[in-house]
Amino acid sequence: MSAASLRPAVEPGSSTETVPAEASPLGGPAGEAAFFDVDNTMMRGASLFHVARKMYQRRAFTLRFAAGLAWKQLRFVMRGENMTDIHAVRDAALAFAIGIAHEDVLALGEEVYDEMIASKIWPGARALAEQHLRNGRRVWLVTGTPVEVASVIANRLGLTGALGTVGEVSDGFYTGKLVGEFLHGPAKATAVHELAGQEGLDLSRCWAYSDSYNDVPLLSIVGHPVAINPDHRLRKHARDSNWPIYDFRSGRRAATLGLKAATGAGAIYGLWRGFSRMRG
């Protein structure tokens, strides 16, 4: 099937919260699968931020650090990925994870999903994943989020599984080191290549979905790349490459820079107040 069979019935860049029936993929022979990024693709915002927020509730972070995370989360929602912010959160999380019990993080993943992530899943992205499942395709999440949390999201959504960042565990506790690479950018493409070999997948007949230009390596190895809620660079790349584009963010075209700035200021205040209440 061609990538055109998954094209939205609206103009690229317009807003929609549903997937039109005519966009439903047909068939689903063995060897086909779909891979979804998580942050700003399957859900609004960054899942790792919510993990950090839950750790703050457990007194693992200072209020000042938590406020910094809130600012990074807002920038991510408004502008897309920033590698400096992503690496800063990753490094801080690894440092704070030293000595934390693995079983506690497994439980934390369930709490984070119920309290913070479930309400942020994009209905349109979920519908796309469910379409693939209904047609016999396996569906994996591919994300830099800790694999424990990614697996909870996949399980709750009824997906096949998840590829995520793996923290080293020794005697039941995190060491603050990674097993392999932080699953981001080219590392996602490598991980999917390996999974395809293990599962007998034909990547030329597979789909991949992401919001970020950093995931072009992943999108480029499948036969059916799709941009969801794309950042500026991915939107341009997708248009130049004639890739389908879905945008599930409401009112995107109507928002002016001034409105974004005002909204941003209010959101920062709200996030700060939220963290302050948790502190109290």
MARMI-567461 format. One record per residue (C-alpha): residue number from 1; residue in one letter; x, y, z. Coordinates in Angstrom, 3 decimals, padded with zeros to 6 digits. Example, Ala and Ser with C-alpha at 12.3 -4.5 7.8 and 13.67 -1.06 7.14 Angstrom:
MARMI-567461
<node resi="1" resn="a" c1="012.300" c2="-004.500" c3="007.800"/>
<node resi="2" resn="s" c1="013.670" c2="-001.060" c3="007.140"/>
end
This chain:
MARMI-567461
<node resi="1" resn="m" c1="000.000" c2="000.000" c3="000.000"/>
<node resi="2" resn="s" c1="001.231" c2="003.510" c3="-000.749"/>
<node resi="3" resn="a" c1="001.780" c2="006.173" c3="001.880"/>
<node resi="4" resn="a" c1="-000.968" c2="008.138" c3="000.206"/>
<node resi="5" resn="s" c1="-003.534" c2="005.749" c3="001.680"/>
<node resi="6" resn="l" c1="-002.882" c2="007.324" c3="005.059"/>
<node resi="7" resn="r" c1="-003.042" c2="010.920" c3="003.913"/>
<node resi="8" resn="p" c1="-005.369" c2="013.188" c3="005.910"/>
<node resi="9" resn="a" c1="-008.541" c2="014.334" c3="004.210"/>
<node resi="10" resn="v" c1="-007.676" c2="017.917" c3="005.173"/>
<node resi="11" resn="e" c1="-004.920" c2="020.201" c3="004.010"/>
<node resi="12" resn="p" c1="-001.512" c2="019.589" c3="005.655"/>
<node resi="13" resn="g" c1="-001.107" c2="021.815" c3="008.688"/>
<node resi="14" resn="s" c1="-004.799" c2="022.164" c3="009.450"/>
<node resi="15" resn="s" c1="-006.243" c2="021.026" c3="012.754"/>
<node resi="16" resn="t" c1="-008.273" c2="017.898" c3="013.353"/>
<node resi="17" resn="e" c1="-008.980" c2="015.661" c3="016.321"/>
<node resi="18" resn="t" c1="-010.328" c2="012.700" c3="014.366"/>
<node resi="19" resn="v" c1="-009.056" c2="010.457" c3="011.613"/>
<node resi="20" resn="p" c1="-011.351" c2="010.248" c3="008.597"/>
<node resi="21" resn="a" c1="-012.683" c2="006.812" c3="007.726"/>
<node resi="22" resn="e" c1="-011.178" c2="006.943" c3="004.261"/>
<node resi="23" resn="a" c1="-007.714" c2="007.180" c3="005.834"/>
<node resi="24" resn="s" c1="-008.013" c2="003.708" c3="007.363"/>
<node resi="25" resn="p" c1="-005.212" c2="001.429" c3="006.164"/>
<node resi="26" resn="l" c1="-006.298" c2="-001.781" c3="004.513"/>
<node resi="27" resn="g" c1="-004.817" c2="-005.216" c3="004.883"/>
<node resi="28" resn="g" c1="-002.156" c2="-006.261" c3="007.358"/>
<node resi="29" resn="p" c1="000.015" c2="-009.128" c3="006.172"/>
<node resi="30" resn="a" c1="002.876" c2="-010.458" c3="008.236"/>
<node resi="31" resn="g" c1="005.938" c2="-008.238" c3="008.209"/>
<node resi="32" resn="e" c1="004.037" c2="-004.944" c3="008.594"/>
<node resi="33" resn="a" c1="004.161" c2="-002.809" c3="011.731"/>
<node resi="34" resn="a" c1="003.836" c2="000.779" c3="012.905"/>
<node resi="35" resn="f" c1="006.177" c2="002.751" c3="015.162"/>
<node resi="36" resn="f" c1="005.025" c2="005.782" c3="017.124"/>
<node resi="37" resn="d" c1="007.132" c2="008.365" c3="018.883"/>
<node resi="38" resn="v" c1="005.530" c2="009.359" c3="022.200"/>
<node resi="39" resn="d" c1="006.239" c2="012.993" c3="023.105"/>
<node resi="40" resn="n" c1="004.054" c2="015.424" c3="021.140"/>
<node resi="41" resn="t" c1="003.162" c2="012.521" c3="018.818"/>
<node resi="42" resn="m" c1="001.123" c2="010.075" c3="020.883"/>
<node resi="43" resn="m" c1="000.634" c2="012.543" c3="023.733"/>
<node resi="44" resn="r" c1="000.758" c2="016.276" c3="024.354"/>
<node resi="45" resn="g" c1="004.044" c2="017.354" c3="025.928"/>
<node resi="46" resn="a" c1="007.001" c2="015.335" c3="027.214"/>
<node resi="47" resn="s" c1="006.447" c2="012.127" c3="029.167"/>
<node resi="48" resn="l" c1="009.833" c2="012.419" c3="030.878"/>
<node resi="49" resn="f" c1="008.710" c2="015.713" c3="032.386"/>
<node resi="50" resn="h" c1="005.811" c2="013.951" c3="034.086"/>
<node resi="51" resn="v" c1="008.157" c2="011.277" c3="035.426"/>
<node resi="52" resn="a" c1="010.322" c2="014.040" c3="036.874"/>
<node resi="53" resn="r" c1="007.252" c2="015.778" c3="038.283"/>
<node resi="54" resn="k" c1="006.212" c2="012.591" c3="040.054"/>
<node resi="55" resn="m" c1="009.738" c2="012.225" c3="041.440"/>
<node resi="56" resn="y" c1="009.480" c2="015.787" c3="042.712"/>
<node resi="57" resn="q" c1="006.315" c2="014.834" c3="044.570"/>
<node resi="58" resn="r" c1="008.434" c2="012.178" c3="046.234"/>
<node resi="59" resn="r" c1="010.981" c2="014.833" c3="047.276"/>
<node resi="60" resn="a" c1="013.670" c2="013.749" c3="044.811"/>
<node resi="61" resn="f" c1="013.979" c2="017.240" c3="043.262"/>
<node resi="62" resn="t" c1="014.235" c2="020.777" c3="044.617"/>
<node resi="63" resn="l" c1="011.540" c2="023.323" c3="043.750"/>
<node resi="64" resn="r" c1="014.059" c2="025.316" c3="041.724"/>
<node resi="65" resn="f" c1="014.924" c2="022.286" c3="039.602"/>
<node resi="66" resn="a" c1="011.252" c2="021.415" c3="039.205"/>
<node resi="67" resn="a" c1="010.485" c2="024.954" c3="038.003"/>
<node resi="68" resn="g" c1="013.237" c2="024.587" c3="035.405"/>
<node resi="69" resn="l" c1="011.592" c2="021.400" c3="034.197"/>
<node resi="70" resn="a" c1="008.262" c2="023.220" c3="033.963"/>
<node resi="71" resn="w" c1="009.822" c2="025.865" c3="031.709"/>
<node resi="72" resn="k" c1="011.405" c2="023.198" c3="029.488"/>
<node resi="73" resn="q" c1="008.081" c2="021.363" c3="029.248"/>
<node resi="74" resn="l" c1="006.280" c2="024.532" c3="028.154"/>
<node resi="75" resn="r" c1="008.898" c2="025.293" c3="025.506"/>
<node resi="76" resn="f" c1="008.596" c2="021.720" c3="024.248"/>
<node resi="77" resn="v" c1="004.814" c2="021.964" c3="023.936"/>
<node resi="78" resn="m" c1="005.035" c2="025.323" c3="022.136"/>
<node resi="79" resn="r" c1="008.114" c2="024.873" c3="019.934"/>
<node resi="80" resn="g" c1="009.081" c2="021.216" c3="019.806"/>
<node resi="81" resn="e" c1="012.223" c2="019.414" c3="020.862"/>
<node resi="82" resn="n" c1="015.361" c2="021.192" c3="021.979"/>
<node resi="83" resn="m" c1="018.319" c2="018.853" c3="022.348"/>
<node resi="84" resn="t" c1="019.929" c2="020.939" c3="025.078"/>
<node resi="85" resn="d" c1="016.789" c2="020.697" c3="027.220"/>
<node resi="86" resn="i" c1="016.339" c2="016.998" c3="026.477"/>
<node resi="87" resn="h" c1="019.913" c2="016.173" c3="027.478"/>
<node resi="88" resn="a" c1="019.662" c2="018.328" c3="030.594"/>
<node resi="89" resn="v" c1="016.543" c2="016.497" c3="031.787"/>
<node resi="90" resn="r" c1="018.057" c2="013.132" c3="030.885"/>
<node resi="91" resn="d" c1="021.306" c2="013.806" c3="032.747"/>
<node resi="92" resn="a" c1="019.501" c2="015.160" c3="035.797"/>
<node resi="93" resn="a" c1="017.133" c2="012.198" c3="035.867"/>
<node resi="94" resn="l" c1="020.036" c2="009.743" c3="035.678"/>
<node resi="95" resn="a" c1="021.833" c2="011.508" c3="038.513"/>
<node resi="96" resn="f" c1="018.755" c2="011.542" c3="040.727"/>
<node resi="97" resn="a" c1="017.954" c2="007.919" c3="039.851"/>
<node resi="98" resn="i" c1="021.071" c2="006.571" c3="041.557"/>
<node resi="99" resn="g" c1="019.972" c2="004.287" c3="044.359"/>
<node resi="100" resn="i" c1="016.282" c2="004.271" c3="043.438"/>
<node resi="101" resn="a" c1="014.706" c2="000.803" c3="043.510"/>
<node resi="102" resn="h" c1="013.682" c2="-000.625" c3="040.155"/>
<node resi="103" resn="e" c1="010.356" c2="-001.827" c3="041.552"/>
<node resi="104" resn="d" c1="009.570" c2="001.716" c3="042.699"/>
<node resi="105" resn="v" c1="010.007" c2="003.043" c3="039.153"/>
<node resi="106" resn="l" c1="007.707" c2="000.329" c3="037.804"/>
<node resi="107" resn="a" c1="005.031" c2="001.479" c3="040.253"/>
<node resi="108" resn="l" c1="005.807" c2="005.114" c3="039.446"/>
<node resi="109" resn="g" c1="005.132" c2="004.437" c3="035.766"/>
<node resi="110" resn="e" c1="001.603" c2="003.280" c3="036.549"/>
<node resi="111" resn="e" c1="000.951" c2="006.350" c3="038.709"/>
<node resi="112" resn="v" c1="002.348" c2="008.753" c3="036.114"/>
<node resi="113" resn="y" c1="000.111" c2="007.302" c3="033.420"/>
<node resi="114" resn="d" c1="-003.055" c2="007.441" c3="035.527"/>
<node resi="115" resn="e" c1="-002.463" c2="010.897" c3="036.977"/>
<node resi="116" resn="m" c1="-000.671" c2="012.798" c3="034.210"/>
<node resi="117" resn="i" c1="-000.423" c2="011.023" c3="030.861"/>
<node resi="118" resn="a" c1="-003.813" c2="009.402" c3="030.199"/>
<node resi="119" resn="s" c1="-005.569" c2="012.757" c3="029.765"/>
<node resi="120" resn="k" c1="-002.860" c2="013.975" c3="027.361"/>
<node resi="121" resn="i" c1="-003.090" c2="011.189" c3="024.772"/>
<node resi="122" resn="w" c1="-004.048" c2="012.650" c3="021.392"/>
<node resi="123" resn="p" c1="-007.330" c2="010.985" c3="020.300"/>
<node resi="124" resn="g" c1="-006.276" c2="011.195" c3="016.656"/>
<node resi="125" resn="a" c1="-002.912" c2="009.513" c3="017.233"/>
<node resi="126" resn="r" c1="-004.534" c2="006.803" c3="019.318"/>
<node resi="127" resn="a" c1="-007.075" c2="006.214" c3="016.545"/>
<node resi="128" resn="l" c1="-004.281" c2="005.739" c3="014.023"/>
<node resi="129" resn="a" c1="-002.584" c2="003.172" c3="016.271"/>
<node resi="130" resn="e" c1="-005.868" c2="001.345" c3="016.772"/>
<node resi="131" resn="q" c1="-006.467" c2="001.263" c3="013.010"/>
<node resi="132" resn="h" c1="-003.153" c2="-000.508" c3="012.539"/>
<node resi="133" resn="l" c1="-003.992" c2="-003.014" c3="015.263"/>
<node resi="134" resn="r" c1="-007.405" c2="-003.729" c3="013.798"/>
<node resi="135" resn="n" c1="-005.771" c2="-004.515" c3="010.483"/>
<node resi="136" resn="g" c1="-003.337" c2="-007.010" c3="011.933"/>
<node resi="137" resn="r" c1="-000.263" c2="-004.833" c3="012.275"/>
<node resi="138" resn="r" c1="001.874" c2="-004.776" c3="015.372"/>
<node resi="139" resn="v" c1="002.394" c2="-001.350" c3="016.947"/>
<node resi="140" resn="w" c1="005.379" c2="-000.257" c3="019.029"/>
<node resi="141" resn="l" c1="006.179" c2="002.974" c3="020.818"/>
<node resi="142" resn="v" c1="009.736" c2="004.217" c3="020.224"/>
<node resi="143" resn="t" c1="010.815" c2="006.869" c3="022.721"/>
<node resi="144" resn="g" c1="013.624" c2="008.296" c3="024.808"/>
<node resi="145" resn="t" c1="011.410" c2="007.921" c3="027.877"/>
<node resi="146" resn="p" c1="012.495" c2="005.196" c3="030.354"/>
<node resi="147" resn="v" c1="011.390" c2="001.836" c3="029.001"/>
<node resi="148" resn="e" c1="009.481" c2="001.118" c3="032.217"/>
<node resi="149" resn="v" c1="007.209" c2="004.118" c3="031.607"/>
<node resi="150" resn="a" c1="007.017" c2="003.542" c3="027.851"/>
<node resi="151" resn="s" c1="005.896" c2="-000.034" c3="028.470"/>
<node resi="152" resn="v" c1="003.097" c2="001.145" c3="030.763"/>
<node resi="153" resn="i" c1="001.845" c2="003.554" c3="028.076"/>
<node resi="154" resn="a" c1="001.962" c2="000.810" c3="025.439"/>
<node resi="155" resn="n" c1="000.174" c2="-001.650" c3="027.708"/>
<node resi="156" resn="r" c1="-002.570" c2="000.818" c3="028.667"/>
<node resi="157" resn="l" c1="-003.168" c2="001.658" c3="024.997"/>
<node resi="158" resn="g" c1="-003.277" c2="-002.017" c3="024.053"/>
<node resi="159" resn="l" c1="-000.215" c2="-001.797" c3="021.806"/>
<node resi="160" resn="t" c1="002.311" c2="-004.529" c3="021.034"/>
<node resi="161" resn="g" c1="005.174" c2="-003.111" c3="023.061"/>
<node resi="162" resn="a" c1="007.661" c2="-000.290" c3="023.538"/>
<node resi="163" resn="l" c1="011.280" c2="000.551" c3="022.889"/>
<node resi="164" resn="g" c1="012.647" c2="003.040" c3="025.414"/>
<node resi="165" resn="t" c1="015.776" c2="004.191" c3="027.191"/>
<node resi="166" resn="v" c1="017.129" c2="001.498" c3="029.511"/>
<node resi="167" resn="g" c1="018.701" c2="002.428" c3="032.842"/>
<node resi="168" resn="e" c1="021.279" c2="000.074" c3="034.337"/>
<node resi="169" resn="v" c1="020.034" c2="-001.841" c3="037.370"/>
<node resi="170" resn="s" c1="022.301" c2="-003.606" c3="039.855"/>
<node resi="171" resn="d" c1="020.947" c2="-005.590" c3="042.817"/>
<node resi="172" resn="g" c1="017.511" c2="-004.076" c3="042.194"/>
<node resi="173" resn="f" c1="018.675" c2="-000.433" c3="042.193"/>
<node resi="174" resn="y" c1="019.513" c2="002.055" c3="039.428"/>
<node resi="175" resn="t" c1="023.195" c2="002.892" c3="039.047"/>
<node resi="176" resn="g" c1="022.741" c2="006.191" c3="037.183"/>
<node resi="177" resn="k" c1="024.167" c2="004.690" c3="033.961"/>
<node resi="178" resn="l" c1="022.487" c2="003.676" c3="030.727"/>
<node resi="179" resn="v" c1="022.386" c2="000.274" c3="029.053"/>
<node resi="180" resn="g" c1="023.130" c2="001.187" c3="025.456"/>
<node resi="181" resn="e" c1="022.272" c2="004.647" c3="024.134"/>
<node resi="182" resn="f" c1="019.696" c2="007.244" c3="025.062"/>
<node resi="183" resn="l" c1="016.947" c2="006.280" c3="022.604"/>
<node resi="184" resn="h" c1="016.779" c2="009.443" c3="020.569"/>
<node resi="185" resn="g" c1="017.484" c2="010.534" c3="017.014"/>
<node resi="186" resn="p" c1="019.576" c2="008.004" c3="015.052"/>
<node resi="187" resn="a" c1="019.462" c2="005.594" c3="018.009"/>
<node resi="188" resn="k" c1="015.739" c2="005.095" c3="017.338"/>
<node resi="189" resn="a" c1="016.434" c2="004.028" c3="013.772"/>
<node resi="190" resn="t" c1="019.088" c2="001.581" c3="014.971"/>
<node resi="191" resn="a" c1="016.737" c2="000.089" c3="017.575"/>
<node resi="192" resn="v" c1="013.934" c2="-000.336" c3="015.029"/>
<node resi="193" resn="h" c1="016.339" c2="-001.974" c3="012.555"/>
<node resi="194" resn="e" c1="017.296" c2="-004.477" c3="015.266"/>
<node resi="195" resn="l" c1="013.667" c2="-005.126" c3="016.186"/>
<node resi="196" resn="a" c1="012.763" c2="-005.637" c3="012.536"/>
<node resi="197" resn="g" c1="015.434" c2="-008.323" c3="012.272"/>
<node resi="198" resn="q" c1="014.186" c2="-010.067" c3="015.407"/>
<node resi="199" resn="e" c1="010.496" c2="-009.882" c3="014.440"/>
<node resi="200" resn="g" c1="010.788" c2="-010.534" c3="010.716"/>
<node resi="201" resn="l" c1="009.492" c2="-007.107" c3="009.722"/>
<node resi="202" resn="d" c1="009.842" c2="-005.636" c3="006.257"/>
<node resi="203" resn="l" c1="010.545" c2="-001.979" c3="006.984"/>
<node resi="204" resn="s" c1="009.594" c2="-000.981" c3="003.441"/>
<node resi="205" resn="r" c1="006.039" c2="-002.035" c3="004.375"/>
<node resi="206" resn="c" c1="006.045" c2="-000.393" c3="007.824"/>
<node resi="207" resn="w" c1="004.859" c2="002.985" c3="009.145"/>
<node resi="208" resn="a" c1="006.548" c2="005.472" c3="011.471"/>
<node resi="209" resn="y" c1="005.053" c2="008.557" c3="013.121"/>
<node resi="210" resn="s" c1="006.819" c2="011.468" c3="014.792"/>
<node resi="211" resn="d" c1="006.591" c2="015.179" c3="015.513"/>
<node resi="212" resn="s" c1="010.306" c2="015.942" c3="015.470"/>
<node resi="213" resn="y" c1="012.896" c2="016.605" c3="012.788"/>
<node resi="214" resn="n" c1="015.304" c2="014.714" c3="015.038"/>
<node resi="215" resn="d" c1="013.378" c2="011.557" c3="014.114"/>
<node resi="216" resn="v" c1="014.000" c2="011.865" c3="010.370"/>
<node resi="217" resn="p" c1="016.440" c2="008.891" c3="010.598"/>
<node resi="218" resn="l" c1="013.579" c2="006.738" c3="011.923"/>
<node resi="219" resn="l" c1="011.016" c2="008.102" c3="009.477"/>
<node resi="220" resn="s" c1="013.389" c2="007.549" c3="006.568"/>
<node resi="221" resn="i" c1="013.900" c2="003.807" c3="007.110"/>
<node resi="222" resn="v" c1="010.223" c2="002.893" c3="006.700"/>
<node resi="223" resn="g" c1="008.134" c2="002.813" c3="003.574"/>
<node resi="224" resn="h" c1="005.376" c2="004.969" c3="005.077"/>
<node resi="225" resn="p" c1="006.689" c2="007.930" c3="007.130"/>
<node resi="226" resn="v" c1="004.073" c2="010.252" c3="008.640"/>
<node resi="227" resn="a" c1="004.528" c2="013.568" c3="010.445"/>
<node resi="228" resn="i" c1="002.213" c2="014.198" c3="013.414"/>
<node resi="229" resn="n" c1="002.096" c2="017.660" c3="015.032"/>
<node resi="230" resn="p" c1="005.403" c2="018.407" c3="013.313"/>
<node resi="231" resn="d" c1="007.894" c2="021.024" c3="014.390"/>
<node resi="232" resn="h" c1="008.861" c2="023.631" c3="011.793"/>
<node resi="233" resn="r" c1="011.776" c2="021.703" c3="010.293"/>
<node resi="234" resn="l" c1="009.904" c2="018.404" c3="010.081"/>
<node resi="235" resn="r" c1="006.884" c2="020.109" c3="008.520"/>
<node resi="236" resn="k" c1="009.093" c2="021.530" c3="005.780"/>
<node resi="237" resn="h" c1="010.904" c2="018.225" c3="005.313"/>
<node resi="238" resn="a" c1="007.611" c2="016.310" c3="005.146"/>
<node resi="239" resn="r" c1="006.191" c2="018.691" c3="002.551"/>
<node resi="240" resn="d" c1="009.367" c2="018.534" c3="000.464"/>
<node resi="241" resn="s" c1="009.325" c2="014.731" c3="000.699"/>
<node resi="242" resn="n" c1="005.568" c2="014.453" c3="000.061"/>
<node resi="243" resn="w" c1="004.991" c2="012.734" c3="003.419"/>
<node resi="244" resn="p" c1="001.512" c2="012.773" c3="004.980"/>
<node resi="245" resn="i" c1="001.016" c2="015.306" c3="007.790"/>
<node resi="246" resn="y" c1="-001.502" c2="015.159" c3="010.626"/>
<node resi="247" resn="d" c1="-001.873" c2="018.024" c3="013.063"/>
<node resi="248" resn="f" c1="-004.076" c2="017.305" c3="016.091"/>
<node resi="249" resn="r" c1="-003.347" c2="020.601" c3="017.851"/>
<node resi="250" resn="s" c1="-006.490" c2="022.748" c3="017.848"/>
<node resi="251" resn="g" c1="-006.310" c2="026.358" c3="016.753"/>
<node resi="252" resn="r" c1="-002.703" c2="026.132" c3="015.634"/>
<node resi="253" resn="r" c1="-003.149" c2="028.414" c3="012.654"/>
<node resi="254" resn="a" c1="-005.129" c2="030.984" c3="014.638"/>
<node resi="255" resn="a" c1="-002.548" c2="031.472" c3="017.368"/>
<node resi="256" resn="t" c1="-000.475" c2="034.636" c3="017.053"/>
<node resi="257" resn="l" c1="002.963" c2="035.157" c3="018.556"/>
<node resi="258" resn="g" c1="001.535" c2="037.592" c3="021.096"/>
<node resi="259" resn="l" c1="-001.139" c2="035.144" c3="022.157"/>
<node resi="260" resn="k" c1="001.472" c2="032.399" c3="022.527"/>
<node resi="261" resn="a" c1="003.584" c2="034.687" c3="024.704"/>
<node resi="262" resn="a" c1="000.655" c2="035.564" c3="026.934"/>
<node resi="263" resn="t" c1="-000.395" c2="031.930" c3="027.181"/>
<node resi="264" resn="g" c1="003.179" c2="030.954" c3="027.940"/>
<node resi="265" resn="a" c1="003.447" c2="033.418" c3="030.804"/>
<node resi="266" resn="g" c1="000.223" c2="032.124" c3="032.297"/>
<node resi="267" resn="a" c1="001.305" c2="028.517" c3="031.901"/>
<node resi="268" resn="i" c1="004.631" c2="029.138" c3="033.626"/>
<node resi="269" resn="y" c1="002.831" c2="030.782" c3="036.524"/>
<node resi="270" resn="g" c1="000.388" c2="027.887" c3="036.697"/>
<node resi="271" resn="l" c1="003.140" c2="025.291" c3="036.626"/>
<node resi="272" resn="w" c1="005.086" c2="027.149" c3="039.309"/>
<node resi="273" resn="r" c1="001.963" c2="027.358" c3="041.474"/>
<node resi="274" resn="g" c1="001.343" c2="023.671" c3="040.906"/>
<node resi="275" resn="f" c1="004.835" c2="022.741" c3="042.036"/>
<node resi="276" resn="s" c1="004.532" c2="025.095" c3="044.999"/>
<node resi="277" resn="r" c1="001.323" c2="023.380" c3="046.110"/>
<node resi="278" resn="m" c1="003.025" c2="019.993" c3="045.833"/>
<node resi="279" resn="r" c1="005.854" c2="021.327" c3="047.957"/>
<node resi="280" resn="g" c1="003.392" c2="022.381" c3="050.627"/>
end
